[in-house]
């Protein structure tokens, strides 16, 4: 097999565009790159500045280049008898066919393969498949990205890496991959067919350390063989070791392991405070700014306490990201510096783990909704099984509809066969659960923490000591979990998984199995299934009608202040139901009765099946369908609870998007005040809870958090410790905060023309002074859109790119990656960028805050909280709005200085910080940057001067 790897640079998209450069790398049968051909091509039109910015190719470069037909005379002979390969090959192939046609050649008839498909299959955990990033990952020196010959060569090396990987996989895995594609008439299927034949000829087959079970190759063995961290009967390693001696030994080892390690005062204080709280059974609120190293600040005392007392310490993070960061970065470090063996386990929600039984069933039956795409996802996962130790979906890069595929193979309680499952000893969820059971410290997340409380503590191992990281999110997460939220698709997905049409869905699959079994009960059960079908359709139709009618109650305005792009929100009040509510309640009643009927008949049939021994082939189906019936039952209860609108302590509201109407509907019912529940569930029950975050205090006081989280009683009884840690950074030297005091102000979430014009002008000047490397935080998506186009235009001539959240498409992490990878760019973000974004070093020099981050007061939850505070004769603005905004403002500010070497500038365009009586709370709460206010015109010269002082140019 000889490959020709092709890459074109062009002046535009597929339909309109001229080739300006071609690159072709030839890979011989012995997998060596024999030649790389490259040439400029003279286009018939000038090259757009955007393309020159991307590729570096100018009109000057191509003015003496060969014409298209001259280049094609050289290229065409090289394409003889090759397999054509490209990175996103459809693009290059389109241009090739077009050029062949224009120059009078026959179209290319050979096989075509795409390196993106190969990368997905061979390296399922890569975070991106963008060529530059992939080259980086493999250490390929890709000296001129976006130049065709360099791109073609890099793509060729990437292809060889993929082939190398395929030749190292066990034969069984290659057979499974081949089966997946066997049905489709594609070049990928042809390639795997050839690969399998070639591999079957080999006498020696690689197997590595893999385990083979039921025709799948796995990286893990039986979890039942995992040993506890310390042998039984051996004494306690810290029995006679004081905490001071333990820390002295750890510090010594840290210095040996990390030569650049220096002890930080803030971290030492934190370690001491956390240790005291755990030892004396007290609660602790501790604010630790960026750079404190707070993960080690709580993990070191947690490990010591847990091993000393033999009682687990639970650690909960806000995001899964943070959990993964602890797993990849902090725990390996601790394992090498803690002077005795210990175990820290990561334990996520069940849906993050793959259910091998469901996966096996799905690929054996090829139960695919969109065959081409799902075969590729299944192929990714088959290879991933030879690599993963955790079976955790966060390791997989599932693009497109991969998330829908995952939902059908994720582990869940209701469909688990437990010990009678053929995969039980290999099960990833039970492995994680077992690891948590034998661990000293268990790292989970806020969602799982509350799910455990709601499930009567059946999910997590028992614990008395808890550390809550990113604790400023606790109140929000508690509300979501102690209340209810439901999307239109929660219901729709469950229904289609049971029954989509007579061929697809779990019930039709069961009916098919019954038909082939031929027992007399089988026909009776098939009859029951046939009767359930129309009821499921009734439920689906009723739910669609109800969703549309509920959506109809949303106001027809798209003032995006309440949320992101075009979100519509409306609150429903228990005392005053909207008119025509009876009609909606009648629909809910129809839904309730139909669901009850389906569940009753379905459960009866399933329990009869379980009692009959002979139904072994449909065991797993019976279990899965049982699980889906349980889901329907909880859906039925939740809809009834929402439609009841009966509880005054609960805020009911709906959200939707104008674009997708009823299909975008989300229903919420959240307690107004969760402080009493947090007190009952956690602070009264647990011996010690440590709450930490970079932002817990407002104006140097913790009162806001104490009130909102239900810690007042603990505080009065002397069970609550608080600590504000000194900052590890020299903020006066590292950060300059500038306020343009004559800047126009704004009413509402949209800027008038003068404001937008001024803002764009000022941002463009500042971006030029800081060479891009700038993050601009907005509080409304609408204003972000207003600024995006004019700013892009203003910076085009400076070669500074503008990236806008929600404008570009792509997830938050993809945008951040693009921002870090490009040398000069400005990133515009709204709410989700105010925190959790970590861009250390040079990539970020300037942070612009357009408005103070007040939550929109018309959001139902904020409204209800304000009413509650008013009833208590408190001022909602000072008691709630200001402290919340200050905490977000501190989070935003925290994006700037991430290491002791960072220097940067913050521009606050909202003059309320110096004019309004509450402005001082914002500025006093910051960790002491240099603050200056001046006229807008003086700002950029001052910024340039300050950057020069620090040698950041």
MOFEN-V737203 format. One record per backbone hydrogen bond with DSSP energy under -0.5 kcal/mol. NH is the residue of the N-H (numbers start at 1). CO is the residue of the C=O. E is the energy in kcal/mol with one decimal. If there is no record, write none. Layout:
nh->NH co->CO e->E
nh->NH co->CO e->E
//
This chain:
nh->3 co->27 e->-2.0
nh->4 co->83 e->-2.7
nh->5 co->3 e->-0.5
nh->5 co->25 e->-3.4
nh->6 co->4 e->-0.6
nh->6 co->85 e->-2.8
nh->7 co->23 e->-2.4
nh->9 co->21 e->-2.5
nh->11 co->18 e->-2.2
nh->17 co->15 e->-0.5
nh->20 co->9 e->-3.0
nh->21 co->9 e->-1.6
nh->22 co->39 e->-2.6
nh->23 co->7 e->-2.2
nh->24 co->37 e->-2.7
nh->25 co->5 e->-2.5
nh->26 co->35 e->-2.6
nh->27 co->3 e->-3.1
nh->27 co->25 e->-0.5
nh->28 co->26 e->-0.6
nh->28 co->32 e->-3.0
nh->31 co->28 e->-1.9
nh->34 co->26 e->-2.0
nh->34 co->32 e->-0.8
nh->35 co->26 e->-0.8
nh->37 co->24 e->-3.3
nh->39 co->22 e->-2.0
nh->41 co->20 e->-2.6
nh->42 co->66 e->-2.5
nh->43 co->41 e->-0.7
nh->51 co->48 e->-0.7
nh->52 co->48 e->-2.0
nh->53 co->49 e->-2.9
nh->54 co->50 e->-1.9
nh->55 co->51 e->-3.2
nh->56 co->52 e->-2.6
nh->58 co->56 e->-0.6
nh->62 co->58 e->-1.1
nh->63 co->59 e->-0.8
nh->63 co->60 e->-0.7
nh->65 co->62 e->-1.3
nh->66 co->40 e->-0.5
nh->71 co->67 e->-2.1
nh->72 co->68 e->-2.5
nh->73 co->69 e->-1.5
nh->74 co->70 e->-1.0
nh->74 co->71 e->-0.8
nh->75 co->71 e->-2.2
nh->76 co->72 e->-2.8
nh->77 co->73 e->-0.6
nh->78 co->74 e->-0.5
nh->78 co->75 e->-1.2
nh->79 co->75 e->-0.7
nh->79 co->76 e->-1.6
nh->80 co->77 e->-1.2
nh->82 co->79 e->-0.8
nh->83 co->2 e->-2.8
nh->84 co->82 e->-0.6
nh->84 co->111 e->-2.7
nh->85 co->4 e->-2.8
nh->86 co->113 e->-1.5
nh->88 co->86 e->-0.9
nh->89 co->86 e->-0.7
nh->91 co->88 e->-1.3
nh->92 co->88 e->-0.7
nh->93 co->89 e->-3.0
nh->94 co->90 e->-2.1
nh->95 co->91 e->-1.6
nh->96 co->92 e->-2.3
nh->97 co->93 e->-2.8
nh->98 co->94 e->-2.0
nh->99 co->95 e->-2.5
nh->100 co->96 e->-2.9
nh->101 co->97 e->-2.4
nh->102 co->98 e->-2.5
nh->103 co->99 e->-2.0
nh->104 co->101 e->-1.4
nh->105 co->100 e->-3.2
nh->113 co->84 e->-3.0
nh->115 co->86 e->-2.2
nh->117 co->114 e->-0.6
nh->118 co->114 e->-1.5
nh->119 co->115 e->-2.9
nh->120 co->116 e->-2.5
nh->121 co->117 e->-2.3
nh->122 co->118 e->-3.2
nh->123 co->119 e->-2.8
nh->126 co->123 e->-1.9
nh->134 co->130 e->-2.6
nh->135 co->131 e->-2.9
nh->136 co->132 e->-2.3
nh->137 co->133 e->-2.3
nh->138 co->134 e->-2.1
nh->139 co->136 e->-1.4
nh->140 co->135 e->-3.1
nh->141 co->139 e->-0.5
nh->142 co->140 e->-1.1
nh->143 co->141 e->-1.0
nh->145 co->142 e->-0.6
nh->147 co->144 e->-1.2
nh->151 co->147 e->-3.0
nh->152 co->148 e->-2.9
nh->153 co->149 e->-2.1
nh->154 co->150 e->-2.4
nh->155 co->151 e->-2.9
nh->156 co->152 e->-2.2
nh->157 co->153 e->-2.3
nh->158 co->154 e->-2.4
nh->159 co->155 e->-2.5
nh->160 co->156 e->-2.2
nh->161 co->157 e->-2.2
nh->162 co->158 e->-2.1
nh->163 co->159 e->-2.6
nh->164 co->160 e->-2.6
nh->165 co->161 e->-2.0
nh->166 co->162 e->-2.4
nh->167 co->163 e->-2.1
nh->168 co->164 e->-0.7
nh->168 co->165 e->-0.9
nh->169 co->165 e->-0.6
nh->169 co->166 e->-0.6
nh->173 co->170 e->-0.6
nh->174 co->170 e->-1.6
nh->175 co->171 e->-2.6
nh->176 co->172 e->-2.3
nh->177 co->173 e->-2.4
nh->178 co->174 e->-2.6
nh->179 co->175 e->-2.3
nh->180 co->176 e->-1.8
nh->181 co->177 e->-1.6
nh->182 co->178 e->-1.3
nh->184 co->181 e->-1.5
nh->186 co->184 e->-1.7
nh->190 co->186 e->-2.0
nh->191 co->187 e->-2.3
nh->192 co->188 e->-2.4
nh->193 co->189 e->-2.2
nh->194 co->190 e->-2.0
nh->195 co->191 e->-2.7
nh->196 co->192 e->-2.6
nh->197 co->193 e->-1.9
nh->198 co->194 e->-2.3
nh->199 co->195 e->-2.9
nh->200 co->196 e->-2.6
nh->201 co->197 e->-0.9
nh->201 co->198 e->-0.6
nh->202 co->198 e->-0.6
nh->202 co->199 e->-1.0
nh->205 co->203 e->-0.6
nh->210 co->207 e->-1.8
nh->211 co->218 e->-3.0
nh->213 co->211 e->-0.5
nh->213 co->216 e->-2.4
nh->216 co->213 e->-1.3
nh->218 co->211 e->-3.4
nh->218 co->216 e->-0.5
nh->219 co->385 e->-2.1
nh->223 co->425 e->-2.4
nh->225 co->222 e->-1.3
nh->226 co->223 e->-2.0
nh->229 co->438 e->-0.6
nh->234 co->231 e->-1.0
nh->239 co->236 e->-1.7
nh->241 co->238 e->-1.3
nh->242 co->240 e->-0.6
nh->246 co->242 e->-2.3
nh->247 co->243 e->-2.6
nh->248 co->244 e->-2.3
nh->249 co->245 e->-2.2
nh->250 co->246 e->-2.4
nh->251 co->247 e->-2.9
nh->252 co->248 e->-2.1
nh->253 co->249 e->-2.3
nh->254 co->250 e->-2.8
nh->255 co->251 e->-2.2
nh->256 co->252 e->-1.6
nh->257 co->253 e->-2.8
nh->258 co->254 e->-3.3
nh->259 co->257 e->-0.7
nh->261 co->258 e->-2.5
nh->268 co->264 e->-2.4
nh->269 co->265 e->-2.5
nh->270 co->266 e->-2.4
nh->271 co->267 e->-2.6
nh->272 co->268 e->-2.1
nh->273 co->269 e->-2.7
nh->274 co->270 e->-2.9
nh->275 co->271 e->-2.1
nh->276 co->272 e->-2.4
nh->277 co->273 e->-2.6
nh->278 co->274 e->-2.5
nh->279 co->275 e->-2.5
nh->280 co->276 e->-3.0
nh->281 co->278 e->-0.5
nh->282 co->277 e->-2.5
nh->283 co->719 e->-3.1
nh->284 co->689 e->-2.5
nh->285 co->721 e->-2.6
nh->286 co->284 e->-0.6
nh->286 co->691 e->-2.8
nh->287 co->723 e->-2.5
nh->288 co->286 e->-0.6
nh->288 co->693 e->-2.0
nh->289 co->287 e->-0.5
nh->292 co->289 e->-1.6
nh->297 co->293 e->-1.6
nh->298 co->294 e->-1.7
nh->299 co->295 e->-2.5
nh->300 co->296 e->-2.1
nh->302 co->298 e->-1.7
nh->303 co->299 e->-2.7
nh->304 co->300 e->-1.9
nh->305 co->301 e->-2.8
nh->306 co->302 e->-2.5
nh->307 co->303 e->-2.5
nh->308 co->304 e->-2.4
nh->309 co->305 e->-2.6
nh->310 co->306 e->-1.9
nh->313 co->440 e->-2.0
nh->314 co->465 e->-2.8
nh->315 co->442 e->-3.4
nh->316 co->467 e->-3.2
nh->317 co->444 e->-2.2
nh->323 co->319 e->-1.3
nh->324 co->320 e->-2.6
nh->325 co->321 e->-2.3
nh->326 co->322 e->-2.2
nh->327 co->323 e->-2.1
nh->328 co->324 e->-2.8
nh->329 co->325 e->-2.8
nh->330 co->325 e->-1.0
nh->331 co->326 e->-2.9
nh->333 co->329 e->-1.0
nh->334 co->330 e->-2.6
nh->335 co->331 e->-2.7
nh->336 co->332 e->-1.1
nh->336 co->333 e->-0.6
nh->337 co->333 e->-1.1
nh->338 co->334 e->-2.7
nh->345 co->441 e->-2.4
nh->347 co->443 e->-2.8
nh->352 co->349 e->-2.1
nh->353 co->350 e->-2.2
nh->354 co->391 e->-2.0
nh->355 co->409 e->-3.1
nh->356 co->354 e->-0.8
nh->359 co->355 e->-2.3
nh->360 co->356 e->-2.9
nh->361 co->357 e->-2.2
nh->362 co->358 e->-2.6
nh->363 co->359 e->-2.5
nh->364 co->360 e->-2.4
nh->365 co->361 e->-2.2
nh->366 co->362 e->-0.9
nh->367 co->362 e->-1.9
nh->368 co->366 e->-2.3
nh->371 co->369 e->-0.6
nh->374 co->370 e->-2.9
nh->375 co->371 e->-2.5
nh->376 co->372 e->-1.4
nh->377 co->373 e->-1.9
nh->378 co->374 e->-2.8
nh->379 co->375 e->-2.2
nh->380 co->376 e->-2.4
nh->381 co->377 e->-2.1
nh->382 co->378 e->-2.2
nh->383 co->379 e->-2.0
nh->384 co->380 e->-2.4
nh->385 co->381 e->-2.1
nh->386 co->383 e->-1.4
nh->387 co->384 e->-2.2
nh->388 co->384 e->-3.0
nh->393 co->352 e->-2.7
nh->395 co->392 e->-2.3
nh->396 co->393 e->-1.6
nh->397 co->124 e->-2.8
nh->398 co->396 e->-1.1
nh->399 co->397 e->-0.9
nh->402 co->399 e->-2.3
nh->403 co->400 e->-0.6
nh->404 co->401 e->-0.9
nh->405 co->401 e->-1.6
nh->406 co->402 e->-2.5
nh->407 co->403 e->-2.0
nh->408 co->404 e->-0.9
nh->408 co->405 e->-0.9
nh->409 co->405 e->-0.6
nh->409 co->406 e->-1.9
nh->410 co->406 e->-1.0
nh->411 co->350 e->-0.5
nh->411 co->353 e->-3.0
nh->415 co->412 e->-0.7
nh->416 co->413 e->-1.6
nh->420 co->417 e->-1.7
nh->421 co->418 e->-2.0
nh->424 co->421 e->-2.0
nh->426 co->423 e->-1.9
nh->427 co->423 e->-1.0
nh->427 co->424 e->-0.9
nh->428 co->354 e->-0.6
nh->431 co->427 e->-1.8
nh->432 co->428 e->-2.5
nh->433 co->429 e->-2.6
nh->434 co->430 e->-2.5
nh->435 co->431 e->-2.9
nh->436 co->432 e->-2.3
nh->437 co->433 e->-2.0
nh->438 co->434 e->-1.7
nh->439 co->435 e->-0.9
nh->440 co->343 e->-2.5
nh->441 co->343 e->-1.9
nh->442 co->313 e->-2.1
nh->443 co->345 e->-3.6
nh->444 co->315 e->-3.5
nh->444 co->442 e->-0.7
nh->446 co->317 e->-2.5
nh->449 co->445 e->-2.4
nh->450 co->446 e->-2.0
nh->451 co->447 e->-2.4
nh->452 co->448 e->-2.4
nh->453 co->449 e->-1.5
nh->454 co->450 e->-2.6
nh->455 co->451 e->-1.7
nh->456 co->453 e->-1.4
nh->457 co->452 e->-2.9
nh->458 co->452 e->-0.5
nh->464 co->312 e->-0.8
nh->465 co->312 e->-0.8
nh->466 co->688 e->-2.5
nh->467 co->314 e->-2.9
nh->468 co->690 e->-3.8
nh->469 co->316 e->-2.9
nh->469 co->467 e->-0.7
nh->471 co->692 e->-2.4
nh->473 co->470 e->-1.8
nh->474 co->471 e->-1.7
nh->477 co->473 e->-2.3
nh->478 co->474 e->-2.6
nh->479 co->475 e->-2.3
nh->480 co->476 e->-2.2
nh->481 co->477 e->-2.2
nh->482 co->478 e->-3.1
nh->483 co->479 e->-1.5
nh->484 co->669 e->-2.7
nh->486 co->667 e->-2.3
nh->488 co->665 e->-2.2
nh->490 co->487 e->-0.7
nh->491 co->487 e->-0.9
nh->491 co->488 e->-0.7
nh->492 co->488 e->-1.9
nh->493 co->489 e->-3.0
nh->494 co->490 e->-1.1
nh->495 co->491 e->-2.3
nh->496 co->492 e->-2.6
nh->497 co->493 e->-2.2
nh->498 co->494 e->-1.4
nh->499 co->495 e->-2.7
nh->500 co->501 e->-0.6
nh->500 co->504 e->-2.6
nh->501 co->504 e->-1.6
nh->506 co->497 e->-2.8
nh->507 co->498 e->-2.6
nh->508 co->498 e->-0.5
nh->509 co->505 e->-1.5
nh->510 co->506 e->-2.2
nh->511 co->507 e->-2.7
nh->512 co->508 e->-2.3
nh->513 co->509 e->-2.0
nh->514 co->510 e->-2.5
nh->515 co->511 e->-2.6
nh->516 co->512 e->-1.8
nh->517 co->513 e->-0.9
nh->517 co->514 e->-0.9
nh->518 co->514 e->-1.4
nh->523 co->519 e->-0.9
nh->524 co->520 e->-1.1
nh->525 co->521 e->-3.0
nh->526 co->522 e->-2.7
nh->527 co->523 e->-1.9
nh->528 co->524 e->-1.7
nh->529 co->525 e->-2.6
nh->530 co->526 e->-2.7
nh->531 co->527 e->-1.8
nh->532 co->528 e->-1.6
nh->533 co->529 e->-1.9
nh->534 co->530 e->-0.7
nh->535 co->531 e->-0.8
nh->536 co->532 e->-2.4
nh->537 co->533 e->-2.0
nh->538 co->534 e->-2.3
nh->539 co->535 e->-2.6
nh->540 co->536 e->-2.6
nh->541 co->537 e->-2.8
nh->542 co->538 e->-3.2
nh->543 co->539 e->-2.9
nh->544 co->540 e->-2.4
nh->545 co->541 e->-2.6
nh->546 co->542 e->-3.0
nh->547 co->543 e->-2.9
nh->548 co->544 e->-2.5
nh->549 co->545 e->-2.6
nh->550 co->546 e->-2.9
nh->551 co->547 e->-2.8
nh->552 co->548 e->-1.9
nh->553 co->549 e->-0.6
nh->553 co->550 e->-1.5
nh->554 co->551 e->-2.0
nh->557 co->555 e->-1.3
nh->560 co->558 e->-1.0
nh->562 co->559 e->-1.1
nh->563 co->560 e->-0.8
nh->567 co->564 e->-2.3
nh->568 co->656 e->-3.7
nh->570 co->654 e->-2.1
nh->572 co->652 e->-2.6
nh->573 co->576 e->-0.6
nh->577 co->575 e->-0.5
nh->581 co->578 e->-1.1
nh->584 co->580 e->-1.3
nh->585 co->581 e->-3.0
nh->586 co->582 e->-2.4
nh->587 co->583 e->-1.6
nh->588 co->584 e->-2.4
nh->589 co->585 e->-2.0
nh->590 co->586 e->-2.3
nh->591 co->587 e->-2.6
nh->592 co->588 e->-2.8
nh->593 co->589 e->-2.7
nh->594 co->590 e->-2.6
nh->595 co->591 e->-2.6
nh->596 co->592 e->-2.6
nh->597 co->593 e->-2.4
nh->598 co->594 e->-2.4
nh->599 co->595 e->-2.9
nh->600 co->596 e->-2.6
nh->601 co->597 e->-2.6
nh->602 co->598 e->-3.0
nh->603 co->599 e->-2.8
nh->604 co->600 e->-2.0
nh->605 co->601 e->-2.1
nh->606 co->602 e->-2.6
nh->607 co->603 e->-2.6
nh->608 co->604 e->-1.9
nh->609 co->605 e->-2.3
nh->610 co->606 e->-2.4
nh->611 co->607 e->-1.7
nh->612 co->608 e->-1.0
nh->612 co->609 e->-0.6
nh->613 co->611 e->-0.6
nh->615 co->612 e->-1.0
nh->616 co->614 e->-0.7
nh->618 co->615 e->-1.3
nh->619 co->616 e->-1.4
nh->622 co->618 e->-3.1
nh->623 co->619 e->-2.4
nh->624 co->620 e->-2.5
nh->625 co->621 e->-3.0
nh->626 co->622 e->-2.3
nh->627 co->623 e->-2.1
nh->628 co->624 e->-2.1
nh->629 co->625 e->-2.4
nh->630 co->626 e->-2.0
nh->631 co->627 e->-2.0
nh->632 co->628 e->-2.3
nh->633 co->629 e->-2.1
nh->634 co->630 e->-2.1
nh->635 co->631 e->-2.4
nh->636 co->632 e->-2.7
nh->637 co->633 e->-1.9
nh->638 co->634 e->-2.4
nh->639 co->635 e->-2.6
nh->640 co->636 e->-1.9
nh->641 co->637 e->-2.6
nh->642 co->638 e->-2.5
nh->643 co->639 e->-3.0
nh->644 co->640 e->-1.5
nh->645 co->641 e->-0.7
nh->645 co->642 e->-1.1
nh->648 co->646 e->-0.6
nh->650 co->647 e->-1.5
nh->651 co->670 e->-3.3
nh->652 co->572 e->-0.7
nh->652 co->650 e->-0.6
nh->653 co->668 e->-2.1
nh->654 co->570 e->-2.6
nh->655 co->666 e->-2.2
nh->656 co->568 e->-1.9
nh->658 co->566 e->-1.3
nh->660 co->657 e->-0.6
nh->661 co->657 e->-1.5
nh->663 co->660 e->-1.7
nh->664 co->661 e->-2.6
nh->665 co->662 e->-1.4
nh->666 co->655 e->-2.4
nh->667 co->486 e->-3.3
nh->668 co->653 e->-2.7
nh->669 co->484 e->-2.5
nh->670 co->651 e->-2.3
nh->672 co->649 e->-2.6
nh->678 co->674 e->-2.8
nh->679 co->675 e->-2.3
nh->680 co->676 e->-2.5
nh->681 co->677 e->-3.2
nh->682 co->678 e->-2.5
nh->683 co->678 e->-1.6
nh->684 co->679 e->-2.8
nh->686 co->682 e->-3.0
nh->687 co->464 e->-1.0
nh->688 co->464 e->-1.7
nh->690 co->466 e->-3.0
nh->691 co->284 e->-3.7
nh->691 co->689 e->-0.6
nh->692 co->468 e->-2.9
nh->692 co->690 e->-0.5
nh->693 co->286 e->-1.2
nh->698 co->701 e->-2.7
nh->701 co->698 e->-1.5
nh->705 co->702 e->-0.6
nh->706 co->702 e->-2.2
nh->707 co->703 e->-2.7
nh->708 co->704 e->-2.2
nh->709 co->705 e->-2.3
nh->710 co->706 e->-0.6
nh->710 co->707 e->-0.6
nh->711 co->706 e->-2.5
nh->712 co->706 e->-0.6
nh->715 co->711 e->-2.3
nh->716 co->712 e->-2.5
nh->717 co->713 e->-2.3
nh->718 co->715 e->-1.3
nh->719 co->714 e->-3.0
nh->720 co->714 e->-0.7
nh->721 co->283 e->-3.3
nh->721 co->719 e->-0.5
nh->723 co->285 e->-2.3
nh->725 co->287 e->-2.4
nh->725 co->723 e->-0.6
nh->731 co->729 e->-1.3
nh->733 co->730 e->-1.0
nh->734 co->730 e->-2.0
nh->735 co->731 e->-2.8
nh->736 co->904 e->-2.0
nh->737 co->930 e->-3.7
nh->738 co->736 e->-0.6
nh->738 co->906 e->-3.3
nh->739 co->932 e->-2.0
nh->740 co->908 e->-0.5
nh->741 co->739 e->-1.0
nh->741 co->934 e->-2.3
nh->743 co->740 e->-1.7
nh->750 co->747 e->-0.5
nh->756 co->752 e->-2.6
nh->757 co->753 e->-2.6
nh->758 co->754 e->-2.5
nh->759 co->755 e->-2.9
nh->760 co->756 e->-2.9
nh->761 co->757 e->-2.3
nh->762 co->758 e->-2.8
nh->763 co->759 e->-3.1
nh->764 co->760 e->-2.6
nh->765 co->761 e->-2.1
nh->766 co->762 e->-2.6
nh->767 co->763 e->-3.0
nh->768 co->764 e->-2.1
nh->769 co->765 e->-2.1
nh->770 co->766 e->-2.1
nh->771 co->768 e->-0.9
nh->772 co->767 e->-3.2
nh->774 co->825 e->-1.6
nh->775 co->846 e->-2.5
nh->776 co->827 e->-3.1
nh->777 co->775 e->-0.5
nh->777 co->848 e->-3.1
nh->778 co->776 e->-0.5
nh->778 co->829 e->-2.8
nh->781 co->563 e->-0.5
nh->784 co->780 e->-1.6
nh->785 co->781 e->-2.2
nh->786 co->782 e->-2.0
nh->787 co->783 e->-1.9
nh->788 co->784 e->-2.0
nh->789 co->785 e->-0.8
nh->790 co->786 e->-0.5
nh->791 co->787 e->-2.3
nh->792 co->788 e->-2.3
nh->793 co->789 e->-2.3
nh->794 co->790 e->-2.4
nh->795 co->791 e->-1.9
nh->796 co->792 e->-0.9
nh->796 co->793 e->-0.7
nh->797 co->793 e->-0.6
nh->798 co->795 e->-0.9
nh->799 co->796 e->-1.5
nh->800 co->795 e->-1.8
nh->801 co->799 e->-0.5
nh->801 co->824 e->-2.1
nh->803 co->801 e->-0.5
nh->803 co->826 e->-3.3
nh->805 co->828 e->-2.5
nh->807 co->804 e->-1.4
nh->808 co->804 e->-2.1
nh->815 co->811 e->-2.2
nh->816 co->812 e->-2.3
nh->817 co->813 e->-2.2
nh->818 co->814 e->-2.5
nh->819 co->815 e->-2.4
nh->820 co->816 e->-2.4
nh->821 co->817 e->-2.5
nh->822 co->818 e->-1.8
nh->826 co->801 e->-2.8
nh->827 co->774 e->-2.9
nh->828 co->803 e->-3.3
nh->828 co->826 e->-0.5
nh->829 co->776 e->-2.7
nh->829 co->827 e->-0.5
nh->833 co->830 e->-3.3
nh->834 co->831 e->-1.7
nh->838 co->836 e->-0.6
nh->839 co->837 e->-0.7
nh->843 co->840 e->-0.7
nh->844 co->841 e->-1.3
nh->845 co->773 e->-3.1
nh->846 co->773 e->-1.9
nh->847 co->905 e->-3.1
nh->848 co->775 e->-3.0
nh->849 co->847 e->-0.5
nh->849 co->907 e->-3.3
nh->850 co->777 e->-2.2
nh->850 co->848 e->-0.6
nh->854 co->852 e->-2.5
nh->859 co->856 e->-1.8
nh->863 co->859 e->-2.9
nh->864 co->860 e->-2.4
nh->865 co->861 e->-2.3
nh->866 co->862 e->-2.2
nh->867 co->863 e->-2.2
nh->868 co->864 e->-2.1
nh->869 co->865 e->-2.3
nh->870 co->866 e->-2.5
nh->871 co->867 e->-2.2
nh->872 co->868 e->-1.2
nh->873 co->870 e->-2.1
nh->874 co->869 e->-2.8
nh->876 co->874 e->-0.8
nh->879 co->875 e->-2.8
nh->880 co->876 e->-2.4
nh->881 co->876 e->-1.9
nh->882 co->877 e->-3.0
nh->884 co->880 e->-2.4
nh->885 co->881 e->-2.3
nh->886 co->882 e->-2.9
nh->887 co->883 e->-2.3
nh->888 co->884 e->-2.1
nh->889 co->885 e->-2.7
nh->890 co->886 e->-2.7
nh->891 co->887 e->-2.0
nh->892 co->888 e->-2.8
nh->893 co->889 e->-2.8
nh->894 co->890 e->-2.0
nh->895 co->892 e->-1.8
nh->896 co->893 e->-1.9
nh->897 co->893 e->-0.6
nh->898 co->896 e->-0.8
nh->902 co->899 e->-1.0
nh->904 co->734 e->-2.8
nh->905 co->845 e->-2.4
nh->906 co->736 e->-3.1
nh->907 co->847 e->-2.7
nh->908 co->738 e->-2.6
nh->908 co->906 e->-0.5
nh->909 co->849 e->-2.6
nh->909 co->907 e->-0.7
nh->911 co->909 e->-0.9
nh->913 co->910 e->-1.5
nh->914 co->911 e->-1.7
nh->915 co->911 e->-1.7
nh->916 co->912 e->-2.0
nh->919 co->916 e->-1.5
nh->921 co->918 e->-1.2
nh->922 co->918 e->-0.7
nh->922 co->919 e->-0.9
nh->923 co->919 e->-1.6
nh->924 co->920 e->-3.3
nh->925 co->921 e->-1.1
nh->926 co->923 e->-1.1
nh->928 co->926 e->-0.6
nh->930 co->731 e->-0.7
nh->930 co->735 e->-2.3
nh->932 co->737 e->-2.7
nh->934 co->739 e->-2.0
nh->938 co->935 e->-1.4
nh->939 co->935 e->-0.6
nh->939 co->936 e->-1.3
nh->940 co->936 e->-0.6
nh->942 co->938 e->-1.7
nh->943 co->939 e->-2.5
nh->944 co->940 e->-2.6
nh->945 co->941 e->-2.4
nh->946 co->942 e->-2.6
nh->947 co->943 e->-2.5
nh->948 co->944 e->-1.9
nh->949 co->945 e->-2.1
nh->950 co->946 e->-1.4
nh->951 co->948 e->-1.7
nh->952 co->947 e->-2.2
nh->953 co->951 e->-0.8
//
